[in-house]
Structure formats: C-alpha cells, structure tokens
Amino acid sequence: MKIKSFYEQDFSDFTFRFSDQIKSEIEQKGKEYVLNVSEEEFKNYLVSQFELVPLEIIKDTEEINKPKVQLEDYEDGFGRRMQKREVYVFTVSYSFTGTSFLFRLKPSTWTVTTNEIEVDETNNIVSFSFKLYEKDPHKFEQTKNHEYHDAFVNITNLNKEVENWNRQIKGMVENQFNSLKEKYIKEDVFFQAIKVKVNTATKTIFDAPSVKRKIIPQLPKVTDKMFVFEPSLNVGIYEDILKILYETGKNLEKKPSLYIGKGEEALRDFFLVFLETRYDGVTATGETFNRGGRTDILLKDSKDSSNIFVAECKIWHGISEYQKAIDQLFENYLTWRDSKVAIMIFVKNKEFSKILSEIKEDTPKHKLYSKTIGKRGESSFSYLFHLPQDNDKKVFLEIILFHFDKE
C-alpha cells in the first residue's frame, strides 16, 4: 500500500474505535460464552488481539534498487522550457518490525513533515522513492537521508502513544468483560427469582480462542538490486519462527513432567516438532552439519537446500559458557549467507531474573556485537551482530531463555 507516512488518520481516532471493538468482541460471544469461558485465558486473548507492536526501521537492512532512468522536461532559471534531461528514480527499502498499520497513524505530537512510502505488509518491508538529476554520490546520500528523515521522523512520537495504549488495554478488557459478566449474572438471578427457567444444558466450559496465527508468506522472489541483504528469508517469517520457539518454550515451562531429566538434545526435539510442520517448502532438522560443525536446529529451503534459519540450544552453565556459545555459533557454524539465527538457553537455576539481567548486561560486551534491537518478550532479546570474518555482514541474533527449574 502507498500512503503518506504518519499522516492519514489521527492515532486518537483510531484507538477510540479500537476500544469500541474490544467491547463488541466480548458482546458478540454471547451470554453463555461469557459466563462459562476460562476468564483469565479469554482476557489474555483479548489483550493479545488488541495490543500494538511499536515500529522499528532496521537501517542495516537497507536495499537500494537499481534506478529507473527516464526523460523529463525542465525549465532553466528564466522559465524557459529546455530539452529533456535524464532523471534517475531510486527506491530505497528497509525491513521493519511492528504493526504495519501504524505507518498510517498521526501522533498527537507531530513533526510537520511526511513522505510517500510503500508498505509491504506480507514481507515487512517499507520503502520510499526519490529522483536524482546528477550523477553525484554526495548528492545521492544527501537526498536519501533527507527523504528518510521526512518519511520516518514521527516514529518516536507514534511509538510513545503505542506504549501508552498498550498499558491501558488490560484495564479496558477487565472493565468491559467484568461489566458484561456482572450484567449477565444479575439477569440470571432475576430470571431464577421469577421462576424463568434457565437452560442449564449449555453450562459447559468454553475454551478461549487461541491467538490468531499470522499467515505465513512465501519466500520472496529475488529482484534486481544493487545491494542485497542475504539470505532470502524475510523478516515476517523470521518473526514467526521466533514466536513459535518462544511460545513453545513458555508452554513447556508449565509442564515439568516433559522436561525433568531431559538434556539439550531431548529438549531441542520438542521445538523441532512444531517447526517441521509449520512451513511449506521448508525442512527442519536437528544435529545437521553446517560449515564447521553440527548445529542443533537448521531450517532449509526444500528447493535449493539453502539455509534460512540456524539455532543452537544450550543449558545454562554461567556467563562465560554463554559467551563461548556465541563464539561457537558464529565461528564454527555460520556461513556468510546465514544472517538470521538464535540461541535458546535452558535455565535450571532458581534465580532466573538474575540470569536475565546478566544476559542483558553481558551480551553487548561480545566482540561481534553491533546493536541491541529490543526484546519480544520477558526472556527473548534481539540483537544485531556481525560475522568474525566480515564486519560489514550483519546477523540477526535472538537470545531466548526458558526456565526449567523443576527437578
């Protein structure tokens, strides 16, 4: 979709209608559902449905398409129409994370500028185009930076409003659900008091709906570009892989009988089960040889056998062993074309919060560290690293920790 960035609809108008949708979503379920559903699960479901993910442009994924060359009329400084001249039309694109619809919304505190952008919601790519009339690298860089600024300068203000909205959702859900449930209970009490028969046949436990799984896009076709960020796995699929790993691990934490006495290999197999059946055209294997060793989880494109995701599984044995795990992954297992990876850490210690703090404090000290991107959960942290043999080759690294403390 082509839009004017952060301009087309006020954020306050959007959230006002969004809050009405929370009420509508509950009411549409009906009386029997509201009275009998697992309350906590349904509320969590609603929060996840209406939560917004702040936007982030990942500048290191910049791609500059080969420009289109066209002829345009132009006038000189005296208004005289001159002969046509060549103009170069460049398109610059970036991967992004976050709720794509947010690019449309105008924050209440708004820097007075915008730019036309195109948002590819399937592959999580945002781009803008501009013209260049001179073959001047300095002018190109200057124009590109100006267009980038106009397109994305309002992200910071918008994200502040997103964070404020997310803080309010739980309270909105609580109030709307509790209010409607109280109404239905009073109604039933009234019916019973006047001898109206309530149908008890439907008094069964209702399951809350699971959070909707995003549609998995197919791997994009390679386009003619000057600079290509390898490999072909798009950010949308990478995000989904990490979500599956994180949710699987959190569910496993609740079932000690499944992890007690299990080592790295057995724990890894739980995650492989979900990855193997998740994607079309992708094979998921464990203990697979790649470059200089056997990596724990490897996802490959079934057509050309190219790697699209690499992960290592480790039991926590302290911060020094954690640093060695990063060294092992980057120095032994990754090729130049591997750029989306993860390390999953199974923590059996009691003090989980202390270990999370150590990870956040120590990871930026690693020699291959480039940038902290953020986090997708309480124990899932996103970083940008680089290959040891190539400082310019960036690698997305997700560190995911799970607490398996029962013995």
C-alpha positions in Angstrom: 0.0 0.0 0.0 1.2 3.5 -0.8 0.5 6.1 1.9 1.7 9.4 3.4 3.7 8.3 6.4 2.2 9.1 9.8 -0.4 11.4 8.3 -3.6 9.6 7.1 -5.5 9.1 10.4 -5.2 10.6 13.9 -3.9 8.0 16.4 -6.5 9.1 18.9 -9.4 8.5 16.5 -8.0 5.0 15.7 -7.7 4.0 19.4 -11.2 5.3 20.2 -12.7 3.0 17.6 -10.3 0.2 18.7 -11.6 0.4 22.2 -15.2 0.1 21.0 -14.1 -3.1 19.2 -13.0 -4.6 22.5 -16.5 -4.2 23.8 -18.0 -5.5 20.6 -15.7 -8.6 20.6 -16.9 -9.6 24.0 -20.6 -8.9 23.3 -20.5 -11.0 20.1 -19.5 -14.1 22.1 -22.9 -14.1 23.8 -24.1 -14.7 27.3 -23.3 -18.4 27.7 -19.8 -17.9 26.5 -19.0 -15.0 28.8 -20.4 -16.8 31.8 -18.6 -20.1 31.2 -15.3 -19.3 29.4 -12.0 -19.5 31.2 -11.9 -15.9 32.3 -8.1 -15.4 32.5 -7.5 -17.1 29.2 -10.1 -15.1 27.3 -8.8 -11.8 28.8 -5.3 -12.7 27.8 -6.6 -13.5 24.3 -8.2 -10.1 24.0 -5.1 -8.3 25.2 -3.0 -10.0 22.6 -5.5 -9.2 19.9 -5.6 -5.5 20.5 -2.0 -4.9 21.6 0.1 -2.9 19.1 3.7 -3.6 18.4 5.9 -0.4 18.2 7.5 0.2 14.8 11.3 0.0 14.2 13.1 0.6 10.9 16.1 -1.8 10.7 18.5 0.5 8.9 21.1 -2.2 8.5 18.8 -4.0 6.0 18.8 -1.1 3.6 18.4 -2.1 0.0 18.8 0.3 -3.0 17.1 -0.9 -6.2 18.8 -0.4 -9.5 17.4 3.0 -10.6 14.9 3.6 -13.4 16.2 6.1 -15.9 13.6 8.4 -17.6 13.5 11.6 -19.5 11.8 14.7 -18.2 11.1 18.3 -19.4 12.7 21.0 -17.4 12.9 24.8 -17.3 16.0 26.9 -16.8 16.2 29.7 -14.2 14.4 32.1 -16.6 11.3 29.9 -17.0 12.4 28.8 -20.5 11.5 25.2 -21.4 14.6 23.3 -22.2 15.4 20.0 -23.8 14.5 16.8 -21.9 17.1 15.5 -19.5 17.7 12.2 -17.8 16.5 11.6 -14.3 17.3 8.6 -12.0 14.4 7.3 -9.9 15.7 5.4 -6.9 13.7 3.2 -4.5 15.2 2.5 -1.1 13.7 -0.2 1.2 14.1 -1.4 4.7 12.9 -4.3 6.8 10.8 -3.2 9.8 9.2 -4.8 12.8 5.9 -3.8 14.4 2.3 -3.4 13.5 2.3 -2.2 9.9 -0.9 -0.2 10.1 0.8 2.2 12.4 2.6 3.8 9.4 -0.8 5.4 8.6 -1.4 7.0 12.0 -0.6 10.6 13.0 0.6 11.0 16.6 -0.8 13.9 18.7 2.7 15.4 18.9 3.6 15.6 15.2 6.7 16.9 13.4 5.2 18.8 10.4 6.5 16.6 7.6 5.6 13.4 5.8 6.7 11.4 2.7 5.0 9.0 0.4 6.0 5.4 1.4 5.1 1.9 0.3 4.4 -0.7 2.9 4.7 -4.4 2.0 2.8 -5.9 4.9 3.4 -9.5 3.8 7.2 -9.3 3.9 7.6 -6.4 6.5 9.3 -4.1 4.0 8.9 -0.3 3.8 10.3 1.8 1.0 10.3 5.3 -0.5 11.4 6.7 -3.9 13.2 9.8 -5.0 14.6 11.5 -8.1 18.2 12.4 -8.7 19.2 14.6 -11.6 23.0 14.5 -11.2 25.5 11.6 -11.0 26.8 12.8 -7.7 27.3 10.3 -4.9 27.3 13.1 -2.3 24.0 14.5 -3.6 22.6 10.9 -3.7 23.4 10.4 0.0 22.2 13.8 1.0 18.8 13.3 -0.8 18.4 9.8 0.5 18.9 11.0 4.1 16.5 13.9 3.7 13.8 11.6 2.3 14.4 9.1 5.1 14.0 11.8 7.7 10.7 13.1 6.2 9.4 9.5 6.0 10.2 8.3 9.5 10.9 11.2 11.8 7.5 10.7 13.5 8.1 7.1 14.6 9.4 8.1 18.0 6.3 10.1 18.9 4.0 7.5 17.5 5.7 4.7 19.5 5.2 6.6 22.7 1.5 6.7 22.1 1.6 3.0 21.2 3.2 2.2 24.5 0.6 4.2 26.4 -2.2 2.4 24.6 -0.7 -1.0 25.4 -0.5 0.0 29.1 -4.3 0.7 29.0 -5.5 -2.4 27.2 -5.6 -4.8 30.2 -7.7 -2.4 32.2 -10.1 -1.8 29.3 -10.5 -5.6 28.9 -11.0 -6.1 32.6 -13.7 -3.4 32.8 -15.6 -4.4 29.7 -15.6 -8.1 30.5 -16.4 -7.7 34.2 -19.2 -5.3 33.5 -20.9 -7.5 30.9 -20.4 -10.6 33.1 -21.9 -8.9 36.1 -24.9 -7.9 33.9 -25.5 -11.5 32.8 -25.2 -12.8 36.3 -27.8 -10.3 37.6 -30.0 -11.3 34.8 -29.8 -15.0 35.6 -30.5 -14.2 39.3 -33.6 -12.2 38.3 -34.8 -15.0 36.0 -34.5 -17.5 38.7 -36.3 -15.3 41.2 -39.3 -15.0 38.9 -39.2 -18.7 38.1 -38.0 -18.3 34.5 -36.2 -21.5 33.5 -32.5 -21.0 32.7 -31.2 -23.6 30.2 -28.5 -25.4 32.2 -27.7 -27.8 29.3 -25.3 -25.3 27.9 -23.5 -24.8 31.2 -20.2 -26.2 29.9 -16.7 -24.9 30.0 -15.9 -22.9 26.9 -12.3 -22.6 25.6 -10.9 -19.2 24.9 -9.9 -18.9 21.3 -6.2 -19.1 20.6 -4.3 -16.1 19.4 -4.7 -15.9 15.6 -1.7 -17.3 13.8 -0.4 -14.9 11.2 -0.5 -16.1 7.6 3.0 -17.3 6.6 4.2 -15.6 3.4 6.1 -17.5 0.8 9.8 -16.7 0.3 10.1 -13.6 -1.9 11.5 -13.7 -5.4 14.9 -12.2 -5.9 14.7 -8.8 -7.6 17.4 -6.8 -9.5 19.0 -4.8 -6.8 22.4 -3.1 -6.3 22.8 -4.2 -2.7 21.1 -7.3 -1.4 20.8 -8.3 2.2 21.3 -12.1 2.4 19.6 -14.5 2.9 16.2 -14.6 1.2 14.3 -15.3 4.5 12.1 -12.3 5.0 11.6 -10.6 8.4 7.9 -11.8 8.6 8.9 -15.5 8.6 11.8 -14.9 10.9 9.5 -13.2 13.4 7.1 -16.1 13.1 9.8 -18.7 13.7 10.9 -16.8 16.9 7.3 -16.5 18.1 6.8 -20.3 17.7 10.0 -21.1 19.6 9.1 -18.6 22.4 5.5 -19.8 22.8 6.5 -23.4 22.7 9.2 -22.9 25.3 6.8 -20.9 27.6 4.2 -23.7 27.4 6.9 -26.3 28.2 7.8 -24.4 31.3 4.3 -25.1 32.6 4.7 -28.9 32.2 7.7 -30.1 34.3 7.0 -33.8 33.6 8.0 -33.1 30.0 11.4 -31.5 30.8 12.6 -33.1 34.0 15.7 -35.1 33.4 15.9 -34.0 29.8 19.2 -32.9 28.2 19.8 -30.4 25.4 19.0 -32.9 22.6 15.7 -34.1 24.1 14.6 -30.5 24.8 15.5 -29.4 21.3 13.3 -32.1 19.8 10.2 -30.5 21.4 10.8 -27.4 19.3 11.6 -29.3 16.1 8.2 -31.0 16.2 6.5 -27.6 15.8 8.9 -26.2 13.2 8.8 -29.3 11.0 5.1 -28.9 10.2 4.8 -25.1 10.2 6.1 -24.1 6.8 5.6 -25.2 3.2 8.8 -25.7 1.2 11.0 -25.8 4.3 12.7 -28.7 6.0 13.6 -28.6 9.7 16.4 -30.8 11.0 18.4 -31.3 14.2 22.1 -32.0 14.6 22.8 -31.1 11.0 26.3 -30.4 9.6 26.8 -26.8 8.6 30.2 -25.3 7.7 32.4 -26.5 10.6 30.1 -28.4 12.9 26.7 -29.8 13.7 24.1 -27.2 14.6 21.1 -28.0 16.7 18.3 -26.6 14.5 18.6 -25.9 10.9 15.8 -24.8 8.5 16.5 -25.2 4.8 14.6 -24.3 1.6 13.5 -27.6 0.2 14.0 -26.4 -3.4 17.7 -25.3 -3.3 18.8 -26.6 0.1 19.9 -23.0 1.1 19.9 -22.3 4.9 17.2 -19.9 6.1 17.5 -20.2 9.9 20.1 -21.6 12.3 19.6 -22.1 16.1 21.7 -23.5 18.9 20.4 -25.0 22.2 22.3 -24.7 25.4 21.8 -25.5 29.1 22.9 -22.5 31.2 26.3 -23.0 32.8 27.2 -19.4 33.5 28.1 -16.3 31.6 31.5 -17.4 30.4 29.9 -20.5 28.8 27.2 -18.3 27.3 29.9 -16.2 25.6 31.5 -19.4 24.3 28.2 -20.5 22.8 28.0 -17.3 20.8 31.7 -17.9 19.6 30.8 -21.5 18.7 27.8 -20.4 16.6 29.5 -17.6 14.8 32.9 -19.1 14.3 32.0 -22.7 13.5 28.5 -22.9 12.2 27.6 -19.8 10.2 28.4 -19.3 6.6 28.4 -15.8 5.0 24.8 -16.4 3.8 23.4 -17.2 7.3 22.0 -14.0 8.8 19.0 -14.9 10.9 19.9 -17.1 13.9 19.0 -17.8 17.5 20.5 -19.3 20.7 18.0 -21.0 23.0 19.1 -21.3 26.6 17.5 -23.7 29.1 18.0 -22.4 32.7 17.7 -24.9 35.5 18.9 -22.4 38.2 16.3 -20.9 40.6 17.3 -17.3 40.2 16.0 -16.7 36.6 15.7 -12.9 36.9 19.4 -12.6 37.9 20.4 -14.6 34.8 18.2 -12.4 32.5 20.0 -9.3 33.9 23.4 -10.9 33.3 22.4 -11.6 29.6 21.3 -8.0 29.1 24.4 -6.6 30.7 27.0 -9.0 29.2 25.8 -9.5 25.6 26.9 -6.0 24.4 30.4 -6.8 25.6 30.9 -9.5 23.0 33.4 -8.8 20.3 30.9 -9.4 17.5 28.1 -7.3 19.0 26.8 -4.4 16.8 23.5 -3.2 18.2 20.6 -4.0 20.6 17.4 -4.1 18.6 15.0 -4.7 21.6 13.1 -7.6 23.0 10.0 -9.6 22.0 9.2 -10.9 25.5 10.4 -11.0 29.1 13.1 -13.6 28.2 13.7 -13.1 24.5 16.2 -10.4 23.4 17.0 -9.2 19.9 20.5 -8.2 18.7 22.5 -7.4 15.6 25.9 -9.0 15.4 28.5 -9.3 12.6 30.4 -12.2 11.3 34.0 -12.6 12.6 35.5 -12.7 9.1 33.4 -9.8 7.8 32.5 -6.8 9.9 30.0 -5.5 7.3 28.0 -8.7 7.2 25.2 -8.2 9.8 23.5 -11.1 11.5 20.2 -11.0 13.4 20.7 -12.9 16.7 17.8 -13.7 19.1 18.7 -14.9 22.6 15.8 -16.8 24.1 15.8 -18.2 27.7 13.4 -20.7 29.2 13.1 -21.6 32.9 13.1 -25.3 33.5 13.8 -25.3 37.3 11.9 -28.4 38.5 13.9 -31.5 39.3 
